[in-house]
Amino acid sequence: MELVEQTNLNSLEKRAAVSLALIFSMRMLGLFMLMPILAIYGQELENVSPLWIGIAIGAYGLTQALFQIPMGWLSDRFGRRKIIVIGLIIFAIGSVIAALATSIEMVTLGRAIQGMGAIASAVLALASDVTREEQRPKVMAVIGMCIGLSFAVALVLGPMIAEAFGLQGVFFITAVMAVVGIIITLTVVPVSYTQTNSSEVTASKSNIMAMLFNGQLVRLDLGVLFLHWLMTSIFIALPILFKDSGLAVTEHWKIYLPVLFLSFVFMVPMLIIGAKKQIEKNLFIFAVGLVMLASVLMVFSVSIWPLILAVFIFFVGFNFLEASLPAHVSRLAPAGQKGTAMGVYSSSQFFGAFLGGVSGGFIAQNFGFSYLFAANGLIALLWLVLAFGMKLPVSSKRVSIPFEPKGGLDYQEFINQLSQCGGVMEATLVEDESRIYLKVDKTNYDRPSVDQLIAQINHKDSGE
């Protein structure tokens, strides 16, 4: 019975995984639904232009990037559920402002306010609070998969809802989803009476600068920034190009759905083969190359079928990179600093969406869609150059061990001894958490030696 409890999610963890995934994915669904429709339905707004369309699409990214880490810190102080509810209220207010807007500027303001309701850090921290450490990766995986699914659903639902209820209806439905999220938070999400404050989950103020000067992590942060820059910018052009090719907006899902499905079919074997044959870097570079190739093909696509092919190639690369980038950040993050590394990474992702909207709108307005795609190709080329210098560590895992700091213990000497144990790549002792964080080589980690060293320290302390 004990074995079952250790290897499966208990009822509380299942409830946390499902409810938090629903809240997170509904919020992201509301943000993503605008991408395939604003370029078309936004034409009815006052003062509209391609530049303003781009700014409106990407506005949430700027405020999300700025607010998500501070909102996580506020959840440490005032409670997870309270901050999640406040974030969803802010998101709903932004949605209503955008729904009532008659000008593109007011839609942009609404989108920016939507981004201010940044609940990602608080949601992940709450998931950490109410789950056992050995089950935490499963819960995080459920949340991550639902976010990915919400993007695909948004590309299908967005045009359908817009056709039935208009742009205003999309924003009002987004506000309703935020209210549903609040109800789920207050009635279904487990109450957390203890906070983990785990450095592996939440960002630490003292470690942020270290992440910004870690060359390999910065490559990955720039990578996700470029990825979402490119993804956001193409949706300034694609809806209009599909419409101009004779495809009604309500029919756009017939492109997006099979393209996304087939791109997943091609992407999954790439992930499996990369991990199995230890060629992850090669496939990473290949995926960046696919994104660059897709951008070039978009430049020269003069009919709908070459454009669809280019979009398919783009999303094969996009989905592979979107899945592999966080895993690489996790592997490269120093022991005990994963939360900070992921916080900086996520902020880079959302800032990329903002830059993609602004730059894409500017180029589309002043030079046209072909130049927009050409600029995307140059950005992908720059990323390709950076990717060649990427260094991935050996296959590793992260280990967390409770440890009560002892008076008179030479911490640095203790950490040095831990680092000498077989397979230990990094060791960090976080006094405030009474916990040791290890990053270890999965192939030759000598856990008995680590346990023996900790036992010796405890025995020595009790003897004194």
N, C-alpha and C positions, 0 to 999 in steps of 0.2 A: 504493500500500500504506500509505503514511504517513497518507493521508486516512482510510482505513478504521479505523486504530488510534485516530485522534482522535475519530471520530464514534460508535464502537461500544464496548460494554463488552468488555474482554478477559476471558480465562478466570478470572483471579484475582478480578476485580471481579464477575463473574457468580456465582462461588462465594461471595463475601462477601455479595452481595445476597440470594441465596436462603437461605443458612444463617442469617444474622442475622435475616432476615424470619421464618423458621420459629421461631427461638428467641423472638423478641419476640412474635409472634402466638400461640404456644402459651401463653406466660405470660398474655397478655391474655385468651385464651380461657378459661383457668382462673379468672380473676377475674370475667369477665362471665357465665359459666355459672350463677353463683349468683343473678343478678338475677331471672330469671323464675321461680325455684322456691322461694327461701327463705321467702317470705311464706306458702306453702302447706305445704311439707315441714318448715319450722321449727316448726310447731305441735306437733310431737311432742317437742320439747326441753323440759327443765325451765326454769321461770321465764320462759317466753316471753311477750312482749307486743308490740304494734305498735311501741312505742318501741325495744325491744331488737332487733326485726327490722330497723328502720331503721339503728340503730347498727351492727349486724353487716354489713349490706349496704355501708355507707359507710366502715367502719373502715379498710379498706385505703387509702382516699384520704388520710386524715390522715398516716399513716406514709409513704406514697409521696411526698406533698408535702414532707415534712420531710427525707427521705433521698435523693431522686433527685439533687439538685445535689451534696451531699457525696460520694455514691458516684462521681459523675463526677470529682471532684477526686481521690479515692482511686485511681481508675484511671489518672490522670496519674502518680501516684507509684509504684504497685505493679504496673501493667500491666493492660491492658484485659481479656484473657481470664481472668485470675485473679479480678478483681472480678466479672465476669459469672458465673463458676462459683460464687463465694461467694454472690452474690445469688440464684442459682437454688437453692443448698442451703438458704438461709434461707427461700425461697419454699416449697420442699418440706417443710421442718420445720413451717411454718405450716399447710400443707395437711393434714399428718398429725395435728397437734394438733386441727384442726377436725374431721377425720374421726372421731377417737376421742372427741370431746366428747359429753357427755350433756346439757349445759346450754347455753343461748344465750350465757351469758357466756364459756364456753370457745370456742365457735364465733367469737365476736367477737375473742377473743385470737388465735386462729389466723388470722383475716382480717387483723388488725393486723400480725402477724408476716409474713404474705404480702406486705404492702405495704412492709415494711422491706427486702425483697429487690429494691430499685429499681434496675434495670439499664438504664433507658432512656438515660441520659447516656453510660454506658460503651459501649453498643451503637452509638450514633450516632457516638461518638468513634472507635471501632474502624473503623466504616464509612468515616470520613474518613481514617483512617491508611492504609488499603489501597486507596484509589481515587484516580485522578487527579482533579485539581480540576475539569476540564471534564466529567467523568463523574459527579461526586458527586451532582448533583441527581437523576440517573436512579436511582441506588442508594437515595437517600433516598425517592424516590417509590415504589419497589418495597416498601420497608419500611412506608411509610405506608399503601399500599393493602392490604397483608396485615393490618395492624392493624384497618383498617375492615372487612375481610371477616371477621375473627375475631369481631367483635361480632355480625354477622348469623348466623354459624354457631353462636355461643353461645346465641342465643335459640331456635334449633332443637334443638341437641344437649342443652342443659341439661335441659329437661323429659323428653326421651327417656331419658337416662341415669338421671335421678332416678326415673323410673317403673320402670326395670329393676333398679336397684341401690340406690335410696334416696339420701338426702342424703349419707350416709357414702360411698357409691360415687362421687359427684361429686367429693368432696374427694380420695379415694384416686386417682382417675383424673387429677386435677389434679397430684398429687404425682408420678405416673408420667410425666406430660408434662414436669415439671421435670427429672426424671432424664434423659429423652430429650434435653432441651435441653442438659444438661451433657455428654452424650456427643457431641452435635453440636458443641458448643463446643470440645471437646478433640480431635476427630477431623476435623472438616470446616472449621470457621472458620479463615481464614488467620491465621498468626502475624504480629503486627506488631512489627518490630524498631525502627521509628521512630515517634514520636508527633508528630502535627501540632501539637497544642496550639493549634489554630486558634481565634481569637476569634470566627470565624463559625460554629463548631460547638459549642464548650464554653463554659460559663459562667465569667466572670471575677469574682473576689471584689470587685475594685475598681470594677466597673461595676454591681453589683447595686442600690446605692442610687440611682444615676442612672436606672435603669429604673423604680424605684418612684416617681420624681418626674416622669416623662415623662407628661404628661396624656393624650396620645392612646394611648400604649401601655397605660396604666392602664385606659382605657375598654375596650380589647380584653381585658385580663386579667380585668376584672370580667365582661365578656361571656361568656368561656368558663367562668368560675366559675358564673355564673347558668345557663348552658346545661346543665352537668353536674349542678348542683343540681336543676334541673327534671327532667332525664332519670332521675336516681337516685330521686327522690322518687316518680315515677309508678309505679315497679315495686314499691313497697310496696303499692299498691292494685290495679294491673291484673290480676295473676294471680288474686287473690281474686275480683274482679269478673267475670272471664271464667269462673271455676269456678262462681260463684253463678248465672251465666246458663245453666248446664247444659252447659258445654263441659269435657270431661275434660282434665286437665293434659297428657296425651299428645297432645291435639288442638290445643294452643295454638299450635304451630308453623304450623298452617294459617292463623292470623291473622298471626303475625309475619313469615313468609316472604313472602307476597304484598304485605303492607303495606310492608316494607322494599324489595322489588324495585320496586314502583310508585313509591315515594318517590324512589328513585334515578332512575327514568325521568323524573320531573318535575324533579328537582334539576339534572341535568346540563345541560339547555338553559338553565336560569337562569344557571349559571356561564358558559356560552359567550356568551349574549346580554349578560350584564353586562360581560364583558371586551371584547367586540366593540363595543358601543355606548357604552362608558364610563359605564354607569349602575350600577356596582357598589354604591355607597352606597344608592341607591334600592332595589335588590333586597335588600340587607342589611337595611334597615329593614322591607321587606315580609316577609322571612323571620322576623324577630323578631315581627312582627305575626301571622304564622301560628302561631307558638308560643303567643302570648297567646290567639288565637282558639281553638286546640285546648284550652287549659286551661279556657276558659269553657265550651266544648261539653262537656267532661268533667263539669263541675259539673251540667249539666242532662241528661246521658245517662241515661235510665231503662231502656234495653234495649241489647242487644249491638250492634246495627247502628249506632246513633248513636255508640256508644263506639268502634267500629272506625273510623268516619269521623274521629273526633277524633284517634285514634292515628295514622292516615294523615297528616292535616294536620300533626300535631306532627312526624312524622319527615321530611316534606318540608322544613319549616323547619330541623329539627335537622341533617339531612344537608348542607343548603346552608351553614349556619353553621359546622358542623364542618369543612367543606372550605375555606371562605373565610377564617375567622379566622386560621389560621397564615400564610396568604399575606399578609394585611394586616399581621401582626406583622413578617414578613420585610421588607415594603416600608417600614414605618415605623421599623424599628430603625436606629440610627445606624451608619454604616460601621464595620466592625470590631467591632461589639457584638451581632451577631445571635445568637450562642450564648447570651449572658447574657439577652437579651430572650426567647428561646425557652425558656430554663430557668425564668424567672419565670412565663412563660405556662403551661408544663406544670404547675408547682406549683400555680398558680391553678386549673387544670382539675381536678386531683385533690382539692384542698381543697374545691372545689365539690361533688364527689361525696360527701365526708364531711358537709358541711353539709346536703346534700339528704337524706341518710339520717337524720341526727339530727332535723332540723326536720320532715321528712315523717313520721317515726315518732311524734314528739311530737304533732303535729296530728292524725294518724290515731287515736291512742290516746285523746286527750282530746275531740276534736270530730267525728271521722268523715272519710270520704274526700271528701265534697263540700267541706268546708272546706279540706282539703289541696289540692284542685284550684283552689279560689278563691284560696288563698294563692299558688299557682304563677302564677295570672293576674296578681296584684299585682306579683310579682317580674318577670314578663315586661313589665309596664307600666313599671316603673322602668327596666328595660333599654332599652325603646323610647325613653324620654326621653333616656337617655344616648347612644343611637345617633344621634339627630338632631344631636348636637354632634360627631360623628366627622368627621375630615378625612383623606381619603385622598390621598396624593401622586400625581403623574403616574406613568404606567407606567414602572417603573424596573427596572434589573438591577444586580447586584453584581459588581464586578470585583476580582480579587486579582492583584497584580503583585509578583513577587520584587524586592527592593531591598536592597542592602547599605548600611546607614547609613555615612556618611562622616564622618571626623573634621573638626571645624570647620564642619560644615554647619549653617546656621541652619534648623532643622527647621520652625519656625513659618512662616518666609518661603517655604520650599519647599512646604508644604501650602497656603499662600495662593495661590501660583502655580498649583498643581495645580487648585485650586478655580476658577480663572479660565478653565480650559480648557473648550471647548464641551461642554455636556451634563453636566458634573461637578456633582453636587448636594452631595456630601459627600466629604471625603478624610480618611483617618486613616493615620498611619504607626505601626506597632507594631514597636518596635526589637527586642524579644525574639524576634519571629518573622522579622525581616528581610523585612518584607512591607508593601506599601501596599494598603489597602482603599479602594475607591471605590464610591459609590452614584451611578449615572448615569441620565440620561434616555435611554431606549432610542431615542427618535426622532431625537436630534441629538447623540449622543455622538461627540466628535472624538478618537478613539483616536490618530491620527497626532500630534496636538499633545501628548498625554500622553507618548507614546514619545519625541518630540523633546525635551521638557523633561527627561525622565530621562536621555536620552543626553547632553544638555548638561551636566548635573550630573556625570555619570560622566567626561566628557571634561575638565571643569574640574578635577576631583579628580586625574585621572591627570596633567594638565599641571603641577599643583603638585608 
